[in-house]
Amino acid sequence: MSPSPSPTLALACELIARPSVTPEDAGCLELIAERLQALGFHCERIDTGGVSNLWARRGRSAPVLCFAGHTDVVPPGPSEAWDTPPFAPTVKDGMLYGRGAADMKSSLAAFVTAIERFVAAHPDHAGSIALLLTSDEEGIATHGTVKVVEALAARAERLDYCVVGEPTSVNTLGDMIKNGRRGSLSGTLRIKGQQGHVAYPHLARNPIHLFAPALAELAAIRWDEGNEFFPPTTWQVSNIHAGTGANNVIPGVCEVLFNFRFGSVSSAEALKQRTCAVLDAHGLDYEIDWHLSGKPFITGRGKLVAALSDAISDVLGVTTELSTTGGTSDGRFIADICTEVVEFGPVNASIHKINECIAVDAVEPLSQVYERTLNALLPCPN
């Protein structure tokens, strides 16, 4: 560590040093809340189900610009596999190492220092600044952001703009903004047959054989053509389980786990109906348990995309790309109460890996991009 690290780097290191393996927060929210309260934020804990959540807001009027993210990190794996201890933030060869360095404690630090500079320069800014932070994003995500959104919706508290600090950049900071995400619909399918001896197949019904033609048809379907923002919907089988372990027993049940990743062209209900239509056409005896973990959301080229893109260009000299690739994020929940939601943060090449890291010279510019976005979206008196 240099003798005088930048304010954002120093805060990022403080956060990384706290072992907040999901769903633990390890005091990160308290540290952030103290900084925000000094700026006049009203900080509210909405903890539930063993998960720590913070809703912080400065101002009561519109427009509301919210920064959102998570303090929890994935488990570091074996500490001996790391070059440096995962929760001992270390600067080496121009990189900051530690679990959460890229995903996403540097973004949280950049949020805070950007807001601190903005409020110091514009104490009477119009509109409101908010932060929505949780310790339940890397886990099952059932008691985190979704619960805060439900609480805000219940009191008719809406957002105009939201920047989620997920690591979206690919090769260099600023080269990609996520302006939406695909939905995720999973199914657990059980095809029922009749168990029996493999030597007497006429006395049994093999559910694997029965399902095979339907599997081939489902795998070949072109579910939709996608659109400007989303690729075509995909259907993938992730697991197939059947049998007793013996090689002379025809199984009685075949269980299949599958998943749709879909954009705004198709709905979850339409995908369910089409799947069942294929299974019914093949005369299968089956049941399906469905789980919708996220609906697709999209933010077009409006004020938020323009402000963030301009800030990236001004600070980093990079022309950014809009994308909806990748998995799900908490943006899927926030979109229910927010008009425009995007994700923007560090390079994601090392996230969830041993020796997770971020370039030191990207940390302060990330904060500057967030500050420029505040300046663009919250009008300030001269």
C-alpha positions as CSV (number, residue, x, y, z in Angstrom):
1,M,0.0,0.0,0.0
2,S,1.3,3.5,-0.9
3,P,1.8,6.0,1.9
4,S,-1.1,8.1,0.7
5,P,-3.7,6.0,-1.2
6,S,-6.5,7.8,-2.9
7,P,-9.7,8.2,-0.8
8,T,-11.5,5.6,-2.9
9,L,-8.7,3.1,-2.8
10,A,-8.4,3.5,1.0
11,L,-12.2,2.9,1.5
12,A,-12.1,-0.1,-0.9
13,C,-9.3,-1.6,1.2
14,E,-11.3,-1.1,4.4
15,L,-14.3,-2.9,2.9
16,I,-12.2,-5.8,1.4
17,A,-10.6,-6.3,4.9
18,R,-14.1,-7.2,6.2
19,P,-14.8,-10.9,5.5
20,S,-18.4,-10.5,4.3
21,V,-19.0,-13.9,2.8
22,T,-22.6,-14.1,1.8
23,P,-25.0,-13.5,3.6
24,E,-22.7,-11.8,6.1
25,D,-22.1,-8.1,6.0
26,A,-19.2,-8.0,8.5
27,G,-19.8,-4.4,9.3
28,C,-19.5,-3.0,5.8
29,L,-22.9,-1.3,5.9
30,E,-22.2,0.3,9.2
31,L,-19.0,1.8,7.8
32,I,-20.8,3.1,4.8
33,A,-23.7,4.5,6.7
34,E,-21.4,6.5,9.0
35,R,-19.9,8.2,6.0
36,L,-23.4,8.9,4.5
37,Q,-24.9,10.2,7.7
38,A,-22.1,12.8,7.9
39,L,-23.4,14.1,4.5
40,G,-27.0,14.4,5.8
41,F,-28.4,11.1,4.5
42,H,-31.2,9.4,6.4
43,C,-30.1,5.8,6.8
44,E,-32.5,3.0,7.3
45,R,-31.7,-0.7,8.0
46,I,-34.2,-3.1,6.5
47,D,-32.7,-6.3,7.7
48,T,-34.6,-9.6,7.3
49,G,-34.0,-13.3,7.3
50,G,-30.4,-12.9,8.6
51,V,-29.6,-10.5,5.7
52,S,-28.3,-6.9,6.2
53,N,-29.9,-4.3,4.0
54,L,-29.4,-0.5,3.9
55,W,-31.6,2.1,2.3
56,A,-30.0,5.6,2.5
57,R,-31.4,8.8,1.0
58,R,-30.5,12.5,0.9
59,G,-33.3,14.7,-0.3
60,R,-37.1,14.1,-0.6
61,S,-37.8,15.4,-4.1
62,A,-37.5,14.0,-7.6
63,P,-35.5,13.0,-9.6
64,V,-34.1,10.2,-7.5
65,L,-30.7,8.8,-8.5
66,C,-29.9,5.6,-6.7
67,F,-26.6,3.7,-6.5
68,A,-27.1,0.0,-5.8
69,G,-24.9,-2.9,-4.9
70,H,-23.9,-5.6,-2.5
71,T,-21.4,-6.0,0.4
72,D,-21.4,-9.8,0.3
73,V,-18.8,-11.7,-1.6
74,V,-18.5,-15.4,-2.6
75,P,-16.3,-17.7,-0.5
76,P,-12.6,-17.2,-1.2
77,G,-11.8,-20.9,-1.5
78,P,-8.6,-22.2,0.0
79,S,-6.6,-19.4,1.4
80,E,-3.3,-21.1,0.5
81,A,-4.2,-21.0,-3.2
82,W,-4.1,-17.2,-3.0
83,D,-0.9,-15.3,-3.6
84,T,-1.9,-13.0,-0.7
85,P,-4.6,-13.5,2.0
86,P,-8.0,-13.0,0.4
87,F,-9.2,-10.6,3.1
88,A,-5.9,-8.7,3.5
89,P,-6.1,-6.1,0.7
90,T,-2.8,-5.9,-1.1
91,V,-1.5,-3.6,-3.8
92,K,1.1,-5.3,-6.0
93,D,2.3,-4.5,-9.5
94,G,-0.4,-1.9,-10.0
95,M,-3.3,-4.2,-8.9
96,L,-5.4,-4.3,-5.8
97,Y,-5.9,-7.9,-4.7
98,G,-8.6,-9.3,-2.3
99,R,-11.9,-11.0,-2.4
100,G,-14.5,-8.4,-3.5
101,A,-11.9,-6.1,-5.1
102,A,-13.8,-6.2,-8.4
103,D,-17.1,-7.7,-7.3
104,M,-17.9,-5.2,-5.9
105,K,-16.3,-3.4,-3.0
106,S,-14.4,-1.0,-5.2
107,S,-17.7,0.1,-6.8
108,L,-19.2,0.7,-3.3
109,A,-16.2,2.8,-2.3
110,A,-16.5,4.7,-5.6
111,F,-20.2,5.4,-4.9
112,V,-19.4,6.9,-1.5
113,T,-16.4,9.1,-2.5
114,A,-18.3,10.3,-5.6
115,I,-21.2,11.3,-3.5
116,E,-18.9,13.0,-0.9
117,R,-17.3,15.2,-3.6
118,F,-20.7,16.0,-5.2
119,V,-22.4,17.0,-2.0
120,A,-19.4,19.1,-0.9
121,A,-19.6,21.0,-4.2
122,H,-23.4,21.1,-4.4
123,P,-24.9,20.9,-0.9
124,D,-28.2,22.3,-2.2
125,H,-28.5,20.0,-5.2
126,A,-32.0,19.4,-6.6
127,G,-33.6,15.9,-6.4
128,S,-32.4,13.1,-4.2
129,I,-29.4,10.7,-4.0
130,A,-30.0,7.2,-2.6
131,L,-28.1,4.0,-1.9
132,L,-29.6,0.6,-1.8
133,L,-27.1,-2.0,-0.5
134,T,-27.5,-5.6,0.6
135,S,-25.5,-8.6,1.9
136,D,-27.6,-11.1,-0.1
137,E,-26.8,-10.8,-3.8
138,E,-24.2,-13.6,-4.1
139,G,-26.5,-16.0,-2.3
140,I,-30.1,-17.0,-2.8
141,A,-31.1,-13.3,-3.0
142,T,-34.5,-13.8,-1.3
143,H,-34.0,-11.4,1.7
144,G,-31.9,-8.7,0.1
145,T,-32.7,-6.1,-2.6
146,V,-36.0,-7.7,-3.3
147,K,-37.2,-7.0,0.3
148,V,-36.0,-3.4,0.2
149,V,-37.8,-2.9,-3.1
150,E,-41.0,-4.4,-1.6
151,A,-40.7,-2.0,1.4
152,L,-40.2,1.0,-0.9
153,A,-43.1,0.0,-3.2
154,A,-45.4,-0.3,-0.2
155,R,-44.9,3.3,0.7
156,A,-45.0,4.4,-3.0
157,E,-41.3,5.4,-3.0
158,R,-40.0,5.3,-6.6
159,L,-36.7,5.9,-8.3
160,D,-36.0,7.7,-11.5
161,Y,-32.5,6.4,-12.2
162,C,-30.4,3.5,-10.8
163,V,-26.8,2.6,-11.4
164,V,-25.9,-0.9,-10.1
165,G,-22.1,-1.2,-9.5
166,E,-21.7,-4.7,-11.0
167,P,-18.4,-5.4,-12.7
168,T,-19.5,-4.9,-16.3
169,S,-16.3,-3.9,-18.1
170,V,-14.6,-6.5,-20.3
171,N,-11.2,-5.4,-21.4
172,T,-10.8,-1.9,-20.0
173,L,-12.8,0.2,-17.6
174,G,-15.8,1.7,-19.3
175,D,-16.0,-0.5,-22.4
176,M,-19.4,-1.9,-21.5
177,I,-22.6,-0.9,-19.7
178,K,-25.3,-3.4,-19.0
179,N,-28.6,-1.8,-19.9
180,G,-30.7,-4.8,-19.2
181,R,-30.6,-8.5,-18.4
182,R,-32.3,-11.6,-19.6
183,G,-34.9,-13.3,-17.5
184,S,-34.3,-16.8,-16.0
185,L,-37.0,-19.4,-15.8
186,S,-36.1,-22.9,-14.5
187,G,-38.0,-26.1,-14.4
188,T,-37.8,-29.4,-12.6
189,L,-39.5,-32.0,-14.9
190,R,-40.4,-35.5,-13.7
191,I,-41.4,-38.0,-16.3
192,K,-43.2,-41.0,-14.9
193,G,-42.7,-44.5,-16.2
194,Q,-42.8,-47.9,-14.7
195,Q,-39.9,-49.6,-13.0
196,G,-39.0,-53.1,-14.1
197,H,-36.3,-55.6,-15.1
198,V,-34.2,-54.7,-18.2
199,A,-34.7,-58.3,-19.4
200,Y,-38.5,-57.8,-19.5
201,P,-39.0,-54.3,-21.0
202,H,-42.5,-55.2,-22.1
203,L,-43.5,-55.3,-18.4
204,A,-42.0,-51.8,-17.7
205,R,-42.1,-48.3,-19.2
206,N,-38.7,-46.6,-19.4
207,P,-39.1,-42.8,-18.8
208,I,-35.8,-42.0,-20.4
209,H,-36.8,-43.6,-23.6
210,L,-40.3,-42.0,-23.4
211,F,-38.7,-38.5,-22.9
212,A,-36.0,-38.8,-25.6
213,P,-38.2,-37.7,-28.6
214,A,-39.6,-34.8,-26.6
215,L,-36.0,-33.8,-25.5
216,A,-34.9,-33.7,-29.1
217,E,-37.9,-31.6,-30.1
218,L,-37.4,-29.1,-27.2
219,A,-33.7,-28.8,-28.0
220,A,-34.4,-28.0,-31.6
221,I,-37.0,-25.3,-31.1
222,R,-36.3,-21.7,-32.0
223,W,-38.2,-20.1,-29.2
224,D,-37.9,-16.6,-30.6
225,E,-35.7,-14.4,-32.7
226,G,-34.6,-11.9,-30.1
227,N,-34.6,-8.2,-30.7
228,E,-32.4,-5.1,-30.7
229,F,-31.4,-5.6,-27.1
230,F,-31.7,-9.4,-26.5
231,P,-30.4,-12.5,-28.3
232,P,-32.8,-15.3,-29.1
233,T,-34.2,-17.2,-26.1
234,T,-32.2,-20.3,-25.1
235,W,-33.4,-23.6,-23.5
236,Q,-30.7,-25.8,-21.9
237,V,-30.9,-29.0,-19.9
238,S,-28.4,-28.9,-16.9
239,N,-29.2,-32.2,-15.2
240,I,-30.8,-35.6,-16.0
241,H,-31.3,-38.1,-13.2
242,A,-32.8,-41.6,-13.4
243,G,-32.1,-45.1,-12.2
244,T,-31.3,-47.0,-9.0
245,G,-27.6,-47.4,-9.8
246,A,-28.1,-51.0,-10.8
247,N,-27.6,-51.8,-14.5
248,N,-30.5,-54.3,-14.6
249,V,-33.3,-52.1,-13.5
250,I,-35.4,-49.9,-15.7
251,P,-36.1,-46.7,-13.8
252,G,-39.6,-45.6,-12.8
253,V,-38.9,-41.8,-12.9
254,C,-36.6,-39.5,-14.9
255,E,-35.9,-36.1,-13.5
256,V,-34.7,-33.3,-15.8
257,L,-33.5,-29.8,-14.7
258,F,-33.7,-27.2,-17.4
259,N,-33.5,-23.4,-17.8
260,F,-34.7,-20.7,-20.1
261,R,-32.8,-17.5,-20.5
262,F,-35.2,-15.1,-22.3
263,G,-35.5,-11.5,-23.3
264,S,-38.5,-9.2,-23.6
265,V,-39.8,-10.9,-26.8
266,S,-41.1,-13.9,-24.9
267,S,-42.9,-14.1,-21.6
268,A,-42.5,-16.7,-18.9
269,E,-46.1,-17.9,-19.3
270,A,-45.7,-18.3,-23.0
271,L,-42.6,-20.4,-22.5
272,K,-44.3,-22.6,-19.9
273,Q,-47.3,-23.2,-22.2
274,R,-45.1,-24.1,-25.2
275,T,-43.0,-26.5,-23.2
276,C,-46.1,-28.3,-21.8
277,A,-47.6,-28.4,-25.3
278,V,-44.6,-30.4,-26.6
279,L,-44.7,-32.8,-23.6
280,D,-48.4,-33.3,-24.0
281,A,-48.0,-34.0,-27.7
282,H,-45.7,-36.8,-26.9
283,G,-48.2,-38.3,-24.5
284,L,-46.0,-38.1,-21.4
285,D,-47.1,-38.6,-17.9
286,Y,-45.2,-35.8,-16.1
287,E,-45.2,-32.9,-13.7
288,I,-43.1,-29.7,-13.6
289,D,-42.1,-27.4,-10.8
290,W,-41.4,-23.9,-12.2
291,H,-39.1,-21.2,-10.7
292,L,-38.9,-17.7,-12.1
293,S,-35.8,-16.2,-10.6
294,G,-35.9,-13.0,-12.6
295,K,-37.9,-11.2,-15.3
296,P,-36.1,-9.5,-18.2
297,F,-35.6,-5.8,-17.9
298,I,-34.3,-3.2,-20.4
299,T,-33.4,0.4,-20.3
300,G,-33.3,2.2,-23.7
301,R,-31.2,5.1,-24.7
302,G,-32.6,7.6,-22.3
303,K,-31.2,10.2,-19.9
304,L,-29.4,7.7,-17.7
305,V,-27.6,5.9,-20.6
306,A,-26.7,9.2,-22.1
307,A,-25.3,10.6,-18.9
308,L,-23.3,7.6,-18.0
309,S,-21.9,7.1,-21.5
310,D,-20.9,10.8,-21.6
311,A,-19.2,10.5,-18.2
312,I,-17.3,7.4,-19.4
313,S,-16.2,9.3,-22.5
314,D,-15.2,12.4,-20.6
315,V,-13.3,10.7,-17.8
316,L,-11.9,7.6,-19.5
317,G,-11.8,8.5,-23.2
318,V,-13.7,5.3,-24.0
319,T,-16.7,4.8,-26.2
320,T,-18.9,2.4,-24.3
321,E,-21.0,-0.5,-25.6
322,L,-24.5,-1.4,-24.4
323,S,-25.1,-5.1,-23.6
324,T,-27.6,-7.4,-21.9
325,T,-25.2,-10.4,-21.8
326,G,-24.4,-12.4,-18.7
327,G,-26.5,-13.8,-15.9
328,T,-29.0,-12.1,-13.6
329,S,-28.4,-9.2,-11.2
330,D,-30.4,-7.3,-8.5
331,G,-31.3,-4.9,-11.3
332,R,-34.2,-7.3,-12.0
333,F,-35.8,-6.3,-8.7
334,I,-35.0,-2.6,-8.8
335,A,-36.6,-2.3,-12.3
336,D,-40.0,-2.8,-10.6
337,I,-39.8,0.6,-9.0
338,C,-37.3,2.4,-11.2
339,T,-37.8,3.9,-14.7
340,E,-34.2,3.5,-15.9
341,V,-31.7,0.9,-14.5
342,V,-28.2,0.2,-15.8
343,E,-25.1,-1.6,-14.4
344,F,-21.6,-0.2,-14.6
345,G,-18.4,-1.1,-12.8
346,P,-14.9,-2.6,-13.1
347,V,-13.4,-5.2,-15.4
348,N,-14.9,-8.5,-14.6
349,A,-12.1,-10.9,-15.7
350,S,-11.1,-11.9,-12.1
351,I,-14.5,-12.0,-10.3
352,H,-15.2,-15.1,-8.2
353,K,-11.6,-16.4,-9.0
354,I,-8.6,-16.9,-6.8
355,N,-6.5,-13.7,-6.7
356,E,-9.5,-11.5,-7.6
357,C,-8.2,-8.0,-8.4
358,I,-8.7,-4.6,-9.9
359,A,-6.3,-2.2,-11.5
360,V,-5.3,0.5,-8.9
361,D,-5.4,3.2,-11.6
362,A,-9.1,2.3,-12.4
363,V,-10.4,2.9,-8.8
364,E,-10.4,6.7,-8.7
365,P,-11.6,7.1,-12.3
366,L,-14.6,4.8,-11.5
367,S,-15.5,7.2,-8.7
368,Q,-15.1,10.2,-11.1
369,V,-17.5,8.5,-13.6
370,Y,-20.1,8.1,-10.9
371,E,-19.6,11.8,-9.9
372,R,-20.0,13.0,-13.5
373,T,-23.3,11.0,-13.7
374,L,-24.5,12.8,-10.6
375,N,-23.7,16.1,-12.0
376,A,-25.6,15.3,-15.2
377,L,-28.8,14.0,-13.7
378,L,-29.2,16.1,-10.6
379,P,-29.6,19.8,-11.5
380,C,-27.5,22.1,-9.3
381,P,-28.1,25.8,-8.6
382,N,-25.4,28.1,-10.0
